[in-house]
Amino acid sequence: MKKITALFVAFICMITLSSCKFGSNSGDGTEKLRSGELIIQGRGSGVSIPVYDFDTFQPIATKSKIVTEDMQIVYEPLFSFDKSFNASPVLASGYVISSDGRTVTVSLKKDVVWHDGSAFSAYDVAYTAKCIKGGKTLYSLETENIESCEAVSLDTCVFHLKKPVPNPLGALAFPIIKDATPMNTDSGYIPIGTGPYRYADKRGASRITFSASETWHGGTAKIPNIEIKILKDKESAVYAFEANEVQCISSETLDLKGYTPMGHVQATDYVSNRLTFLGMNFYNSVLWGENTRQAIAYMIDKAEIVSSDMYGHAVAADIPVNPSAWFAPQDIQVKQDKTKAEELLLLDGWTRADNGKYSRSFNGIVQPLELELLTNSENDEKLSLANRIVSQLSGAGISVKVKAVPYTEYVSCIEKKSFDLFIGEKQLSCDMNPLPLVGSSGNYFTYVSSEMDALVARIGMTQDSDEKKQLVQEMRALFLKDMPFVPLFYRNGWIVCDNRIRGEIEPTCIWTYNKVGLWYIYQG
């Protein structure tokens, strides 16, 4: 009787879509309605996803970011992470982090086999790490802090890190390839992974089918087949998605700022680890005072920037820690406050004349508060953002002009410290290491703080969650006092799928096709 009722509810929903909405997915091949009834799903047939810039399906050897995404259906990491960067074991079964935060011992699952039937072991992990560390790959940034990896037994490997970092397991989210997999592979390489889908066949020159693996340690994927369509370029991939020739597309390909999804698709977003910021040059005497740097931060309206320049596809930030991380502060401390900015400028000796401009006496001469904002003239988004910030600062009495130059000159100016302010963007690693931006050696701004260096190390050494949160709060307090640069926002990433695709669609900045083995096709 319950099945009959469920089918009847499904039929009514199909007829009256405007009055019947779906609730949460159960992830087990059923869909729960708000009424509490269930609709039983069939397994469906399959979906297609795009690839372009195609070179090889070997995930470590490829130079194509879209290939690394697509191969997440075939290969697996040691750990996956949710949107808050909480770790979950995938190929790992457990881990131990040393008290100094520099050694991670990982125990591996014992029921994992490769698609060719051979057993997975720690030697595969060590080989993968060696390949990544041996050359420039798309995983080099994430693994930069890994010094070495060794297999100490068949089911145990040990990672040695260069320095303690806030989220050490974030460096271990790369796909594991089989021991002795060649790195000089070509387009004909047949991928062999441990994941939910295995290579099945190739139809023509541009369609490759991957079928649910019967030996996957997670069970059997609910969608039987995923087809990868090889396309010419990004524009072709977007066209194929609009024509429903492919059913999933990510932010690597589709920019939602210039695209409005139709009613038959759904977008699921996450906070990426790409930080956009306003850089400040400590060599410039105008910016020597910490009160002046703080005042500039208080003059910027980040909410307006996120809304107007990013169309809401970003999250404002006040420190170089991803605001979605479980240990990150959940509030933004520095919001636009022109009165506070004026008070801070007075503390550094700046006075405002009748014309609204600031100046001060510096070494016996009048020093105007005038700055130049460097940006890349070839990037419309950065140019728009620069003009927005100039408008906000100029409206508060700081005279700023945009200096827009081609990208090569832009990079050269930053390297030579030939700038006052600049619009910058940094892809931070998922181990949450902020040292490339705040460490005393090698940051863009010539900022030096032994106290900051020590705080970051302490955050990496503690495994106590409450202590880690407290230390991050202390780091924020120091950062907001020194204000070496102004964090603006972390941009969002997303995956957009045909709305027939249901289940645990939970992309993260580490793994776009996260939990793809639990997706299914809704047949209603």
N, C-alpha and C positions, 0 to 999 in steps of 0.2 A: 504493500500500500504506500510506503514511504517513497519507493522508486517512482511509482505512478505520479505521486504528488510532485516530486522533484521535476519530472519531465514536463508535467503540466505547467509548473512555474516557469520553466525554461521557455516553453512555447509562448506563454503570455508575455514574457520579457522581450522576446523577439518581435512580437507584434507591437508592444507599447514601450519602446525604448525610452521615450521621453519621461516615463513615470517609474521606470524600474532601473536602478543603478546597482552596479556590482560593488561588493565590499572587498575585503582582503582575500589574498590568495592563500590557500592552505599549503601549496607546494607539493601535494601528493597526487596531482592529477585531478583534483576537484576544485571547484570555485564556490566559496561560501557567500551566499546572499545575506543581505542585512536581515532578512526574515529568519535566518537560521537554517533554511533549506539548503540542499546540496545539488549541484548539477554534475553528473558523472561525465568525464571527458573521455574521448577516444584518444589514441596516440597520435593521430594526425599523420601527415606525410613528412614534410620537411620545410626548411627555410633556406634562403640564399643570402649571403653577405658579400660585400664587394672587396676587391683588392686592386691596387694600382701601384705604380712604381715597383712592379714585381721583379725580383731578382732570384730569390730562392726561398723555400719554405723552412730552411734551417734557421731557427729563431735567434741564434747567437751570431750567425754569420751575416744575416740580412742587414741591409742599410735602409730598409723601408719601415717606417713606424707603423703603417697600416698592416704590414705582414706580421709584425710582432703582436699586434692586436688579434688578428685572425688566428694565429697559431696558439692562442690561449685556449682554443677548443681542443687542442691536441696535446699540448705540453702543460706541465704543472710546476708550481714553485714549492718550496719547503713550507712556506706559510702564506696564507692570504690575510687580508685585512678588511675590516668593515669601514664605513665612512668616518668613524671616529678613530681609526688606526688601531683598533684592538686586534691582536693577532689570533688567528685560528690555524691549527696545524692542517696541512694538506698532505705532503709527503713526509712530513715530520710527525713524530708521535709525542715529542716533548723536547725540552731544552733546559739548560742551566747557564746562567750568566755569572761570570766571576765577579768578585767583590770590587775589582778595579774597573769593571765594565769593558775590559778589552779582550775577553775570551768568551766565545759562545759555543757550548757543546750541545750538539743536536742529535737526538735519538731519532731513528727513522722507522717508519712503518714496515712491517715484515710481510704484508700480504700484497705488495705492489709488484706488478710485472709490466714489462714493456709490451708494446703492441705486437712484437715479434715473438712473444712468449718467454723471453729471457727475464731473469730476476733483476729487480732494481736494487742498487746497493750504494754505500757511501762513496765508492770509487767513481760512480757516475757524478755525484755531487762535486767531488774534488776536481774531476776532469773539467766540468762545466766552469767552475770558478777559475781554473787555470786558463781556460780559453778566453774568458772575459778579461782577465787581468793581463793576458798576453798581447792584447791589441785593442784598438779603438772599436768599441761596439756601442749599440744603443743602450746597453746596460752599464756602461763604464761609469756614468755619473752616480747611479744608485750604489755601485759597489766600490766607489773610490776609497772608502774607508777600510775596506778589507785588505789586510796585508797578505794573508795566505789562508789556505784551507787544506786540511789533511784528513784522510780517512784513517781512523785508528782501529776500525773493525768493519765488518760488513754492514753493520747497522748503526754506526756512530761516526760522525765527522766533527771536526773542531775548527772553528773560524777564529783567526787572530786578527783583531782590529787595530788600527793605527792609534785611535784615541777613543775615549768613551763618548758616546753620543746619546741624546735623549731617547731614541727609539731604535736600538741596535738591530732588532729583528727586521726592521724595514729594509735593511740592506740585503736580506735573504729572500726577496720576493721575485727573483729572476727565474725564468723557466729552466728546468733541468734537462739536459740532453744526455744521451747515452754515451758511455765511455767509448772513446776512439771514433766518435762521429767526426767526419772530416769538416774542416772549416772552409775549404775551398770548393764548396758545393755550388751547383748551378741551378737553373730553372727546372731541371729534371729530377732534382732530389726528392725522394719520397720520405716524408717526415715519419719518424717512429717515436711516439711519446708514451706517456703513462695516463693521459687524460681521458675524458669521456668520449672523445671521437677519434677514430682512426681512419687513415687513408683508405678509400675504397676503389675508386676508378676515376679516369679522366675521359671526359666526353668532348671531343674536339680540342681546339687549342686554348679554350678559355673557360671551361667548366670542369671543376674538380669536386668530386663528391666525397664527403667524410661521413662514415656511418657510426652509429652508437657502438662503442666497444663492449663486447660481452665479458671482457676480463677486467673492466674498470673496477678499482677497489671501492668506488662510491656507489656501485650498483650498475644499473643500465639507464643511460640518459633517456628522458621521456620523449624527446623529439628524435625520431629514428635517423634522419639524415640532415646534414647541413652542407649546402653547396656553396663553394667559393667561386665567384665569377671574376675572372681577370679582365679588368677594364683599362682603358687607355690612360686616364688621368682622373684627378679629383672631380672635375666638372662632369665627366662621364658617370662617375659614381653617384653624384647627386641626381643626375637625370635618371639613372636606373632606379634610384629609390623613389623618385616622384612617379615613375611609371610602374612601380610595384614589381620591378624585375628583381630587386633585392629588398629584403624586409627589415634589415637593421643597418644603421649607419651611426657613426660616432662623431664627437666633436673634433676629432682629427681631420674629418672630411667636411662636415656640415656645420656652418656657423649660424647658430640660432638668432644672432643679432640681426641678420639680414634675411631670415627665413621664418615663416609662420607655419608650423605643422598643420596639416589638414586633419579633419575629424577622424580619419581612420588610423592615425598613428598616436603614439604616446611617448613623451620624453621623460627620461629619468636622469636627474642631474646629481652632481657631487661637487665638492670643493676641491679643485685641483691644487697642486703644490707650486703653481706658477704665481709668484709674487710680483706685482707692479709697485714701484716705489718712486719717490722723489729723492734723488741723491744730492748730497751736499759736500762741497770740497773744503776740507779742513785747512788747506793751504791758504784759503782766501780769508784775509783778516776780518772782513765783514761778518764771517760766520764763526769766528773764534769763540764767541760767548755762547754758553749752553742755553742761556735765556733767549738769545736771538733765534737759535735753532728751534727751541720749543715754541717760540712765538709764531714762526713760520708754520709749524704743524697745526697750531690752534687757528690759523687763518684759513685752513683748507677745509672745505665742505666735502667730506668723503661720501656722504649719503647722496649728494647731488651728482657726484662723479659716477657712482655705481648706477644710479637711476638713469642719468642722461647719456653718459658716454658708454656704459656697458649694458644698457637696457635691462638692468636687474640681474644680469648673468654674472654676478661676482659677489663677494662678501668683503665688506670693509675690514681692515686690520689695523692694529696699532703696534704690533711687534712682529718680528720675523719667525713666528710660530703659527702653523696652520690653525686657524680658529676652530676647525672642526675636530682637532685632535682631543682625545679624552682628557689630557692633562693641560690643555690650553685654557686661559681665563675666558669666561663666557661673556664678558662685557667689554666694550670699547671705552678706554679711558679718555683718549684725546679726540674730542669732537669740536667742531667749529665753535669758537668763543672769541670774538673780536675784542671784547673787554679784557679778557684774560691775556690775550696777545699784547695789547697795549701796555698792560702792567709789566709784562715780562720785558718788553723792549726798553721801558724806562729803567729797569734794573741794570741793563747793559749800557746805559748812558744815551740812548736814542731819544731825541725830542722831535715832536711833530710841528712843522711850521704851518703858517696860515694856508699855504697852498696844499696842505695835506700830506706832504712828503716828509720822510724821516731823515735825520742826519745827526752826527755827533762829532765831538772833538776827539781826534785820534792822533797821538804823537804831534800835537800842536797844529794840526791842520783839520779842516772840515771834511769829514768823510760822509758822503751821501749813502743812504741805504738803497743801492741800485745793484741789480743782479741780472745775469743772463741765463736763460733756461735752454739747455741743449736738448735737441731731439732729432729723430731720424725723419728726414723729409720724405722718404719713400714709404713710410708707414702712416696711413691716414688715421688710424686709431690713435697712435702716439702723438701725432700732430694735433688732433682734436683735443686730446687730453692736456697737452702743453698749453694750448690756448685757453682751456678751461681754468687751469691753475694760474696762469698769468692774470686772467680776469679776476679771480678770487683774491690773489695777493695784491694786485694793483688797486682793487676796490678797498683794501684795508690799509693802503698807504705805502706799500713797498713797490718800488718801481722795478718792473721785470719786463724784459724783452725776450722773445723767442728767437733762438738761433737754430734754424732747421737746415741740416746738412745731409748729404748722401750717407748711406750706412757705413761705408768704409771710413769716411772722415769722422763720423760719429764715434765709431769704435776707437779710432786713433786719438781723438780728443780725450776720451775717458782714460785710455791707457797712459797718456802723457799728463793726466790731471789738468788738462787745459779746459776747464769749465768752472762755472760757479754752482749751477744746479743742473741736473739732467733727469730726464724720464728714463728709468731703467726697468728691466724685467729680469727675474732670475728664476730658473727652474730649480727648486730646492730638492734635495734627495729625500726619500721617504724615511730615512733614519732620523729626520728632523734636525740635522746638524746645521745650526745657524752660523757656524764659524766663517764660512765664505763671505758672509756679510758683516759680522761683528768681531771676528777673530783679529788679534793684533797683528797678524802677518798676512798681508796680501789682500785686504779688502779694497773696495773701490774708493773709499773716502779718506784713507790714511788715518782712520780711527784706531787708537791704541788704548787698551784697558786690560791690565792684568786681572782686575777684579772680575770683568766680564768673562775672560778666559777661564778663570777658576770656577765661576758659577756654572758655565756650560759643562765643564768636566764633572762637577758634582751632580748635576742633573743626570748625566749619563751613568754615573756609578751607582746611584740608588735604584733599587728595585721595589721600594716601598711606594705605593701609589700616592698616599697622602703627602709624603715627603717630596716626591717628584713635583706634585702640584704646587707645594709651598715654594720650592726652589724656582719654579717657573715664574711664580709671582714676584720673587725677589729679582729675577732676571729682568722682568718687565719694569719694575721700579727703577732699576739702574739704567735700562735702555731709555725710558722716558725722561730721565734726568739728563743723560748725556745727549740723547737724540742725534745719533750719528747720521741718520737719514729718516725720511718720513715714509713708513709703509702706507700704501694706499688701499690695495685690495688683492685678494686671491681670486683669480677668475674661476668660473665654474667649468666643468666638463660635463658631458652627457652622452647618453646613448638614446637614439630614437628608433622605436620598433613599431611594426604593424601591431595594432592593438589586439590582434588575435593571439599574439605571443604573450603568454602569462607565466606565472611562477615567480621565483625569487630573482627578479631582475634588479640587481644591486651593484651597479658599476662603482668602481673606486678609482682613484688616481693611479693606483698600482695595477689594477686588473679590470679592464673594460668588460670582458665576458665572464665576470665573476659569477660562479654558481650556474654556468650555462647548462650543466647536466641536469639541473632541476627545473629548467624552463619546459613549457609544454604549449601546444597549440589548442586554443579554445575553439570548440566545434559548435558553439551555439549560434 
